């Protein structure tokens, strides 16, 4: 079996592809609990006209329903793009254990790029790692925004 991080990030990329087909910014996320995916989601900000409808938040809400608690203490997030401050903050609040992401977000990334929110001394610390399938995760975003510019 391939490395589990690669496997789960490929699953998150499948969600990003769903967003792409809906003309949404192609970001996908999966939540893993005890080495099983318990929730999947992709961006739906445009179609729902809801600024909170990021892939991570939607997946976390589904995971909470699945396990019956807002505490996601033993859960891991795999997301194709570095989380923003809203999503990183929600991960802290929900007690996510780990987050793995693909591409860096130089404009809004709140894990390593713009701010390092998860490095602060909150009541809960999250292990994180970026760069999982980074090229593939970045490529779908670049392709999406290229297509968007061409349509204008």
N, C-alpha and C positions, 0 to 999 in steps of 0.2 A: 504494500500500500504506500502511496506517496505520502510525503510529510503531511501531517494533519493540518498544519497552518496553510499549506498550499491548497489542500482539499477544501477547507472551509472558506478560504478567500475565493476560490473558483465558484463556490456556491453564492457568495456575495456578488461576484461578477455577473452571475446569471440574473440576479435581481437588478443590477445596474442596467443590463441589457433590456429588461422589461421597461425600466424608466425611459431609456433611450427611444424605444418604440412608441412611447406615449408623449414624446417631445418634452420630457422632463429632464432636468440635469441628471445624467446617468450615474447615480450613486446607489449602491446596494449594501445591505447589511444582513447578517445572520447573528442570532444569539445561540450560543452553545452552552449546554448544561450537561454535565457528566458525559462528555464526548458525543452528545447528540444535539442536532439542531432542533431547537424548540420554537423558534420564531424566525420569520424572514420578512423583509420589507424593502421598499425602494422609495425614492423621492416621489412625492405627489403634491408638491407645493403649488404648482400651477393649476393642475386639474381640480384640486380641492380648494384653491385660493386660501391657503392656510400656511402662514410662515413657519409654523411649528412642525409641518409635515415632512421632516427630514427622515431619511431611511433609518437612522439610529433610533430616534425617538419612537417611531412607529413600531420598530422591532422590539424595543424595550417594553412598550405598552402591551404588545401581544405576549411577550414572555411573562410579564407580570400576571396577566390573566391565566396563562397556562399553568404557572406554579402556584397561583393563588396568594401572591404577596407582592408588595411593592419593593421588598428587599430582594435584590438580584445578586446576593453575596457570592454565590458559587458560579456565576455566569460569566461568559467571555463574549465580547463583541468582536466580530470581524466586519470591517467596513472598508469599502474601496477607496475612500478619501479621508484624509485626516479630519477628525471631528472639529467642528466649530466650538465657540465658547458655550453656546446654548446646550449642545449635545454633550460636551465634556462635563459641564456642570451637572447635567441630568445623570450622567454616569456616576459622578461622585455622590449625588443625592441618593441614587438607587443602590449604591454599594456594589457596583460592578467590580468584579475581581481583576479582569484583564481586558485590554483592548489591543487589537492588532489591526493596523490599517495599511492600505496599499500606497497610494500616491500622497505626496505632501500637498498642502494647500497654502501656497505662499501669500495669499490674500486674506484668508480667514482662519487658517489652522491654529487651533488652541492647544495643541499637544507639544509641538516643537517649533512650528514655523513663525507665527506672529507672537504668540504668548505661550508660556509653558504652564498652563493652568494645572495640570496633573502633578507638577513638581512642588506645588505649594503644600504647606502643612495643614491640610484639612483633617477633619476627624477620620477620614477614610482615604487610604492611599490605593492607587490603581497601578498595576504593572502595565507597561505599554511597550509596543515595538512597532515601528513603521517599516515600510519598504517591502512588505510581503506582496509579491507579484506587481511591484511598482510600475514596471513598464506597461503591462497590460492594463492596469487600473488608470494610468495616466493617458494611455492611447485612446480609450473610449471617450474620455472627457475632451481631449484635443479634437477628436473627430466630430464630436457633437457640436462644439463651439465653432469649428470650421464650417460645418454645415449650416449653422445658424447665421454666421456672417455672410455666407453665399446667398442665403435666402433674402437678405436685406438688400 
